[in-house]
Amino acid sequence: MEFLAYLAPVAFVFSLSAIAQASAQKKEIENLKNELEKLKQQFL
């Protein structure tokens, strides 16, 4: 059972990394939405 205590910090780091990647993906999606809206306005 002690090995679980050793894995907890590693799991925490991986979870922080996943949260950071999700945030970056969300920001990229927002940028793409804005770009798509600009293109729609340009061609319509």
C-alpha positions in Angstrom: 0.0 0.0 0.0 2.9 2.3 0.5 3.6 2.4 -3.3 0.3 4.3 -3.7 1.7 7.2 -1.6 4.7 7.3 -4.0 2.4 7.5 -7.0 0.3 10.3 -5.7 2.7 13.2 -6.6 3.2 11.8 -10.1 -0.5 11.5 -10.6 -0.9 15.1 -9.4 1.7 16.4 -11.9 0.0 14.5 -14.7 -3.3 16.0 -13.7 -1.9 19.5 -13.7 -0.5 18.8 -17.2 -3.8 17.6 -18.4 -5.6 20.7 -17.1 -3.0 22.9 -18.7 -3.4 21.1 -22.1 -7.2 21.3 -21.8 -7.0 25.1 -21.2 -4.7 25.5 -24.1 -7.1 23.6 -26.3 -10.0 25.7 -25.2 -8.1 28.9 -26.0 -7.2 27.5 -29.4 -10.9 26.6 -30.1 -11.9 30.1 -29.2 -9.3 31.6 -31.6 -10.6 29.3 -34.3 -14.2 30.3 -33.7 -13.3 34.0 -33.9 -11.3 33.4 -37.1 -14.3 31.4 -38.6 -16.6 34.3 -37.8 -14.3 36.8 -39.5 -14.2 34.6 -42.6 -18.0 34.2 -42.6 -18.4 38.0 -42.5 -15.8 38.5 -45.2 -17.5 36.1 -47.7 -21.2 36.7 -46.9 
